[in-house]
Amino acid sequence: MVERSGAALLDDTYASLSHPVRREMVEILSDAPHRVTEVAAPFDISLAAASKHIRMLERAGLLERHISGRDHTLILRAEPLEAAADWIDPYRRFWESKLDRLDEHFRRKG
């Protein structure tokens, strides 16, 4: 197996979250594990299309699949989300400081 760098994992995380169906799948799994069919059910797409989205989330390390007979259960793995949040956090602080200064400017003028 080829080791992937932290940058490649981060790329996979953001790419997998770039589609609204995959983001909603992550949200569905955030409260508890679910079977593949349960995760796919809310979407107006085929099971094959849902499976492609699920595989992309798995490739990014966001999902873990457990197989018992014909049942495939998906579990959210939040570690890649934490790495993505860690990467974006300095930019959040950057914009918050800009907005704070803008707020201060308008308070002085008002």
C-alpha positions in Angstrom: 0.0 0.0 0.0 1.3 3.4 -0.9 1.5 5.9 1.9 -0.2 9.2 1.2 1.0 12.5 2.5 -0.9 14.7 4.8 -1.5 17.1 1.9 -3.0 14.3 -0.3 -5.3 13.3 2.6 -6.4 16.9 3.0 -7.0 17.1 -0.7 -9.1 14.0 -0.6 -11.1 15.3 2.4 -12.0 18.6 0.8 -12.7 16.9 -2.6 -15.0 14.5 -1.0 -16.9 17.3 0.8 -17.2 19.3 -2.3 -20.5 17.6 -3.3 -23.7 18.3 -1.4 -24.8 14.7 -1.4 -21.6 13.6 0.2 -21.8 16.4 2.8 -25.4 15.3 3.7 -24.2 11.7 3.9 -21.6 12.8 6.4 -24.3 14.6 8.3 -26.5 11.5 8.3 -23.7 9.4 9.8 -22.7 12.0 12.4 -25.3 10.8 14.9 -24.9 7.0 14.4 -23.8 4.2 12.1 -26.2 3.4 9.3 -26.6 0.8 6.6 -25.7 1.8 3.1 -29.3 1.7 2.0 -30.3 4.0 4.8 -27.6 6.5 3.9 -28.7 6.4 0.2 -32.5 6.6 0.9 -32.9 10.3 1.2 -31.5 11.1 -2.2 -33.1 10.9 -5.6 -30.3 8.9 -7.1 -29.7 5.3 -7.9 -28.0 3.0 -5.3 -25.1 2.7 -7.7 -24.7 6.5 -7.7 -24.9 6.6 -3.9 -22.3 3.9 -3.7 -19.9 6.0 -5.8 -20.3 8.9 -3.4 -19.8 6.5 -0.5 -16.6 5.1 -2.0 -15.2 8.6 -2.4 -15.9 9.3 1.3 -14.2 6.0 2.1 -11.2 6.9 0.0 -10.9 10.1 1.9 -10.9 8.1 5.2 -14.2 9.7 6.3 -16.1 6.4 6.4 -15.4 3.0 7.7 -17.5 0.1 6.3 -18.4 -3.0 8.3 -19.8 -6.0 6.5 -22.0 -8.6 8.1 -23.5 -10.9 5.5 -25.3 -8.7 3.0 -25.4 -5.8 5.4 -22.9 -3.0 4.9 -22.8 -0.6 7.8 -21.1 2.8 7.5 -19.4 4.6 10.4 -18.2 8.2 10.3 -14.5 8.7 11.0 -14.1 12.3 12.0 -10.3 12.5 12.1 -10.0 13.8 8.5 -12.6 16.4 9.3 -10.5 17.6 12.3 -7.4 17.9 10.0 -9.5 19.9 7.5 -10.7 22.2 10.3 -7.2 22.6 11.7 -6.0 23.7 8.2 -8.8 26.2 7.7 -8.9 27.6 11.3 -6.2 30.3 10.8 -8.2 31.7 7.9 -11.3 31.8 10.1 -9.3 33.8 12.7 -8.0 36.1 9.9 -11.6 37.0 8.8 -12.9 37.3 12.3 -10.2 39.9 13.0 -11.0 41.8 9.8 -14.7 41.8 10.7 -13.9 42.9 14.3 -11.9 45.9 13.0 -14.6 46.8 10.5 -17.2 46.7 13.4 -14.9 48.9 15.5 -14.6 51.3 12.5 -18.4 51.7 12.1 -18.9 52.0 15.9 -16.4 55.0 15.9 -18.1 56.6 12.9 -21.7 56.0 14.2 
